[in-house]
Amino acid sequence: EVQGNYESRDYVIRRELRFQEGELANQREIDRSRTRVFNLGYYQDVSIDPFPTEGKNWDFVAKVRERFTGQFSIGLGYNQVTGVSGFISLRKGNFRGTGDIAGISISYGSKYKDNSLSYTKKWFLNQPIDLTGSVYDRRIEYTTYTVDRTGIDLIFSREFAEFWKASAGVSLQRVRYTNISPDASPLIKEEAGTRQSRKLLFGLTRDTRDNYLFPSAGALTELGYSVAVPVLGGNERFNKITLSHQQFFKDRWLDTGLILSFKGSLGLVEPYSGKRVPLDERFFVGGDFTVRGYKYGYAGPLDPNTKDPIGAKRQLILSAEANYPLYKNILYGAVFYDTGLGFNDWSELKTQNLKGGFGIGIRFITPFAPIKLDWAVKTKKVPGDTSRSRIHFVLGVFF
C-alpha cells in the first residue's frame, strides 16, 4: 500500500521498490527501495514499514511526504566564466504526478545567455528507460572571442542492473565563433566562422550514493564516450573519452557526522581524418569544478603570447574534501585539496607539473539545491592568474 502521495501516482513509487507482491523481502531490499524513492527528489520523507496480517504474511506500507516539485526561480547568478547574469527558470519534477520532468530556463547577462527547454520521460514504454530531449541556445563572450551554440540533444538511458545504467544518444549542434580579437591565440583564430557538430553519445554509470543532492556514503562511477561523425553536414571529427569516480564515507565510528569525499577524473580527446580538436571540446582545467584556487582553464595550456587558456587534449584531476556538520544537516564546514593538470602529451604528466589548490568553505543544504562557497589558495603561480587565492561560488549539485 502507498500512502501520502497526493500528487504522485502510485506507480511512480511502486516501480522503484526492489520487492514485489507475493515475494519475500529482506532488510537490504527495503533499505534500497527507500533510497530509490527518496532519490527521485519528489518527497521530503520516505518510510517503508511492515505490519502483520492474518497467518504468517506481512504487508508493507510505503509512506511518503511530498515536497513542492515545481520550482520557479528568478534572480542573479555568478561564476568565473560568465560573470554576473540574471535568470528565470521554471522546472516541474513529477510532472502531472507521472514522475516525468519538464523545464524551461532563460538566462541573460552582459556576456552570457543560456535559453533551454527540456523534457524527461521516465519509464519510457513502461520499461526502466529515461528519454530526455532538450533544445538550447547559448552564448558566452570571452575576453578575445564570442561563441554561440544552438542545438538539440536526444538521449536514452536504461537501468540494466541494480546501480547500473547505460545511455546512448545524439547531439546536433551549430557552433559559431565571432568577435575574435586580433590579439587572440592562433588556435582561437582558427575557429572563426560557423561549423556543424554531429555527435553520437554513449555512457555507462554505476551509482550507489545514498543521496544525489549531498551524498554521505556510496560511490559514483561514470564512463563517457562521444564521437563526432560526418553525417547530416557535420564537419567535426574527433573521439572523446571521460572517466570519473567519486567515493563518499561517513564517520560511523564516532558518529560525528563527518563526511569524507574523494574524486578522480581522467579525460582524453583526439581528432581523426586529419581534423583538429575543436576549442570547445578541449578540457579546461582550473576553476569551480576542477582545481579550485585557479581561474577557469589556468591549470592547463596557455597561449604563449596572450596568456589566455586554450584548453587541453588530456586532463587529470584529483580531489579530497572533508565536510563537518555545523548546524544539524543544513550547514557544513569544509576543508579540501585539489590537484590536476590539463596537458596535450602524456610526457607532460609529471608530479612537478601538477597544479594544486587547498582551502576552506561552507555548504548550505536547501530543499532544492546545495549552495557552496569556497576560499582556495593555489600552490603555484601561473601567468595571467597572479592572485594567490580565489573565491568560488556554486549553486546546485556539486562534489
C-alpha positions in Angstrom: 0.0 0.0 0.0 1.2 3.5 -0.8 0.2 6.5 1.4 0.7 10.2 1.4 1.1 10.6 -2.3 -1.4 13.3 -3.1 0.2 14.3 -6.4 2.2 11.3 -7.3 0.5 8.3 -8.9 1.1 5.0 -7.0 3.1 3.5 -9.9 5.8 6.3 -9.5 6.6 4.8 -6.1 5.9 1.1 -6.8 8.2 0.9 -9.7 11.2 1.9 -7.5 10.5 -0.9 -5.0 13.0 -3.8 -5.1 10.5 -6.4 -4.0 7.1 -7.3 -5.4 3.8 -8.5 -4.1 4.0 -12.2 -3.0 7.8 -12.1 -2.7 9.9 -12.4 0.4 11.6 -9.1 1.2 14.8 -8.7 3.2 16.0 -5.6 5.0 18.6 -4.8 2.3 15.8 -4.7 -0.3 13.7 -2.5 1.9 16.5 0.0 2.6 17.4 0.1 -1.1 13.8 0.7 -2.0 13.6 3.6 0.4 16.7 5.2 -1.0 15.5 4.8 -4.6 12.1 6.5 -3.8 13.9 9.3 -1.9 16.4 10.0 -4.7 13.5 10.7 -7.1 13.6 14.1 -5.4 9.8 14.3 -5.0 9.5 13.5 -1.3 10.7 15.0 1.9 10.3 11.8 3.9 10.0 8.2 2.9 9.3 5.2 5.1 8.6 1.6 4.2 7.3 -0.4 7.2 5.9 -3.9 7.6 2.8 -4.8 9.6 1.4 -8.3 10.3 -1.7 -9.7 8.7 -3.6 -12.9 9.1 -1.4 -16.0 9.1 2.3 -15.6 8.6 2.1 -13.0 5.9 3.3 -9.4 6.2 2.1 -6.3 4.3 4.2 -3.3 3.6 3.1 0.4 3.7 5.2 2.9 1.8 4.5 6.3 3.3 5.8 9.5 1.7 5.6 13.2 2.4 5.6 15.1 -0.8 7.6 18.2 -1.3 7.0 21.0 -3.8 8.4 19.8 -7.1 7.5 22.9 -9.1 10.4 25.4 -8.9 10.1 28.9 -10.2 13.3 30.9 -9.8 14.3 34.4 -10.6 17.5 36.1 -9.6 21.1 36.6 -10.2 23.9 34.1 -10.7 27.7 34.2 -10.9 30.6 32.1 -11.9 34.1 32.6 -13.2 33.3 32.2 -16.8 30.1 34.1 -17.3 30.3 36.7 -14.5 27.0 38.1 -13.3 23.8 37.1 -15.1 20.1 37.3 -14.5 18.0 34.2 -14.8 14.4 33.0 -14.7 13.5 29.3 -14.8 10.6 27.0 -14.3 11.1 23.3 -13.6 8.5 20.8 -12.7 9.6 17.5 -11.4 6.9 14.7 -11.1 5.1 16.4 -13.9 1.3 15.8 -13.6 2.2 13.1 -11.0 3.8 10.8 -13.6 7.4 11.2 -12.5 8.4 13.0 -15.7 10.5 16.2 -15.6 9.8 19.3 -17.6 11.9 22.5 -17.5 12.4 25.9 -19.2 15.2 28.3 -18.4 16.1 31.8 -19.6 19.4 33.4 -18.5 21.0 36.6 -19.7 24.0 38.6 -18.7 26.2 41.2 -20.2 28.5 38.4 -21.6 26.2 35.4 -21.4 22.9 33.9 -22.4 21.5 30.4 -21.9 18.0 29.6 -23.0 16.8 26.0 -22.9 13.8 23.7 -22.9 13.9 20.1 -21.8 11.6 17.1 -21.0 12.4 13.7 -19.5 10.0 10.9 -19.9 10.6 8.4 -17.1 10.0 4.7 -17.7 9.5 5.1 -21.4 7.4 2.3 -22.9 6.9 1.1 -19.3 10.5 0.0 -19.2 13.3 1.3 -16.9 14.3 3.7 -19.7 14.5 7.5 -19.4 14.1 9.5 -22.6 15.4 13.1 -22.4 15.1 15.7 -25.1 16.5 19.2 -24.9 16.9 22.2 -27.2 19.1 25.2 -26.3 20.6 28.5 -27.5 23.7 29.7 -25.7 26.3 32.4 -26.0 29.4 33.2 -24.0 31.6 36.3 -24.6 35.2 35.6 -23.6 37.9 38.2 -23.5 39.1 37.5 -27.0 36.2 35.8 -28.7 32.4 35.0 -28.6 30.9 31.6 -29.1 27.3 30.8 -29.9 25.8 27.3 -29.7 22.4 26.2 -30.8 21.4 22.6 -30.7 19.2 19.7 -29.8 20.1 16.6 -27.8 18.2 13.3 -27.5 19.4 10.7 -25.0 18.1 7.3 -23.9 19.3 5.8 -20.6 18.4 2.4 -19.3 18.9 0.8 -15.9 20.0 -2.7 -16.8 21.0 -3.9 -13.3 20.8 -2.6 -9.8 23.0 0.5 -9.5 24.0 0.3 -13.3 22.7 2.5 -16.1 23.7 2.7 -19.8 22.9 5.6 -22.1 23.1 6.4 -25.8 22.0 9.5 -27.8 22.7 12.1 -30.4 23.7 15.7 -30.3 23.1 18.1 -33.3 24.7 21.5 -32.8 25.6 24.6 -34.7 28.7 26.4 -33.3 29.7 29.9 -34.3 32.8 31.9 -33.3 32.7 35.7 -33.8 34.2 38.9 -32.4 37.7 37.3 -32.4 40.3 39.8 -31.2 43.4 40.4 -33.4 45.4 39.6 -30.2 43.7 36.2 -29.8 45.6 33.0 -29.9 46.1 31.4 -33.3 44.2 28.4 -32.0 41.2 30.6 -31.4 41.5 32.4 -34.8 41.3 29.0 -36.5 37.8 28.6 -35.0 36.4 31.7 -36.8 33.1 31.1 -38.6 30.3 28.5 -38.3 30.6 24.7 -38.1 28.1 21.9 -37.7 28.6 19.3 -34.9 27.0 15.9 -35.1 27.9 13.6 -32.2 27.0 10.1 -31.0 26.9 9.9 -27.2 27.4 6.8 -25.1 27.7 6.4 -21.3 27.9 3.9 -18.5 27.2 4.7 -14.9 27.3 2.9 -11.6 25.7 4.9 -8.8 25.4 3.7 -5.1 25.1 7.1 -3.5 22.7 7.4 -0.6 21.6 10.9 -1.6 22.0 12.5 -5.0 22.0 16.1 -3.7 24.5 15.8 -0.9 25.9 12.2 -0.6 27.4 10.9 2.6 28.0 7.3 1.5 28.4 5.3 -1.6 30.1 6.0 -4.9 29.5 7.3 -8.4 31.5 6.0 -11.4 30.9 7.4 -14.9 32.4 6.5 -18.2 31.5 8.7 -21.2 32.4 8.4 -24.9 31.4 10.7 -27.7 32.4 10.6 -31.4 31.8 13.4 -33.9 30.7 11.9 -37.2 30.5 13.2 -40.8 26.7 12.9 -41.3 23.9 15.5 -41.9 26.5 18.1 -42.7 28.7 17.5 -39.7 32.3 18.8 -40.2 33.9 17.7 -37.0 36.0 14.5 -36.5 37.1 13.5 -33.0 36.8 10.9 -30.3 36.4 11.9 -26.7 36.5 9.7 -23.5 36.0 10.7 -19.9 36.2 8.6 -16.8 35.4 9.8 -13.3 35.0 8.2 -9.8 33.6 9.7 -6.6 33.7 8.0 -3.3 31.9 9.1 -0.1 32.5 8.0 3.5 30.6 8.9 6.7 32.0 8.7 10.1 30.1 5.8 11.7 32.6 5.0 14.5 32.5 8.3 16.5 29.2 9.4 14.9 30.5 12.9 14.4 28.7 13.4 11.1 32.0 13.9 9.3 31.8 13.2 5.6 34.9 12.4 3.5 34.8 12.7 -0.3 37.4 11.7 -2.9 37.3 12.2 -6.6 39.4 11.3 -9.6 38.8 12.3 -13.2 40.6 11.5 -16.5 39.8 12.8 -20.0 41.2 12.3 -23.5 40.1 13.8 -26.8 41.8 13.1 -30.2 40.9 14.1 -33.7 40.8 11.8 -36.8 40.8 12.1 -40.6 43.3 15.0 -40.4 41.0 17.3 -38.4 41.8 19.2 -35.2 40.1 19.1 -31.8 37.5 22.0 -31.6 38.3 24.5 -28.9 35.0 23.9 -27.0 35.7 20.2 -26.9 39.0 20.6 -25.1 39.5 20.3 -21.4 39.8 23.5 -19.4 41.3 22.6 -16.0 41.1 25.1 -13.2 38.0 26.7 -11.7 34.9 25.9 -9.6 34.6 22.3 -10.6 38.2 21.1 -11.3 41.1 22.7 -9.4 40.0 25.4 -7.1 42.3 28.4 -6.5 42.8 29.0 -10.2 40.8 30.9 -12.8 38.9 28.9 -15.4 41.3 27.0 -17.6 44.5 28.3 -16.0 45.7 24.9 -14.7 46.2 23.9 -18.3 47.9 25.1 -21.5 48.1 28.9 -22.1 48.7 30.8 -25.2 52.4 31.9 -25.0 51.6 35.4 -26.1 48.2 36.3 -24.7 48.4 34.0 -21.6 44.8 33.0 -22.3 43.7 29.4 -21.6 43.5 27.4 -24.9 42.3 24.0 -23.5 44.0 20.6 -23.4 43.6 17.3 -25.2 44.0 15.5 -21.9 43.2 16.1 -18.2 43.8 14.6 -14.8 42.0 15.8 -11.7 42.2 14.5 -8.1 40.3 16.0 -5.2 39.8 15.3 -1.5 37.3 17.0 0.8 36.0 16.8 4.4 32.6 18.2 5.4 31.7 18.6 9.0 28.2 19.5 10.2 28.0 22.9 11.9 24.2 23.0 12.3 22.1 19.9 12.1 22.2 18.6 8.5 21.8 22.0 7.0 25.1 23.8 7.4 28.6 22.2 6.9 32.1 23.4 7.1 34.6 22.1 4.6 38.3 21.7 4.0 39.7 20.5 0.7 42.7 19.9 -1.6 42.6 19.7 -5.4 45.3 18.8 -7.8 45.3 18.3 -11.5 46.6 19.3 -14.9 45.4 20.0 -18.4 48.0 18.7 -20.9 48.5 17.7 -24.6 51.0 14.9 -24.3 51.5 12.1 -21.8 55.1 13.2 -21.3 53.9 16.4 -19.7 52.1 14.4 -16.9 54.8 14.8 -14.1 54.4 15.4 -10.4 56.2 18.8 -10.7 53.8 20.0 -13.3 50.6 19.4 -11.3 48.7 22.4 -10.1 47.3 22.3 -6.6 44.8 24.3 -4.6 43.6 24.0 -1.0 41.2 25.9 1.2 38.1 26.0 3.4 34.4 26.5 2.6 30.8 26.2 3.7 28.0 24.1 2.4 24.3 25.1 2.9 21.9 22.4 2.1 18.5 23.6 0.9 15.4 21.5 -0.1 16.1 22.4 -3.7 19.8 22.5 -4.2 23.0 22.8 -2.2 25.0 26.0 -2.1 28.8 26.0 -1.9 31.2 28.9 -1.1 34.9 28.2 -1.1 38.1 30.2 -0.5 41.0 28.5 -2.2 44.8 29.1 -2.3 46.8 28.0 -5.3 50.1 26.2 -4.8 51.7 27.5 -8.0 51.6 30.9 -9.7 50.7 30.9 -13.4 51.0 33.6 -16.0 47.7 35.6 -16.4 46.4 34.4 -13.0 48.5 36.3 -10.5 46.2 36.3 -7.5 47.3 33.9 -4.7 43.7 33.0 -3.7 40.3 32.9 -5.2 36.6 32.7 -4.1 34.4 30.0 -5.7 30.6 30.1 -5.5 28.4 27.3 -6.8 24.7 26.8 -6.7 23.5 23.3 -7.5 24.7 19.7 -7.3 28.5 19.6 -6.6 31.3 17.4 -5.4 
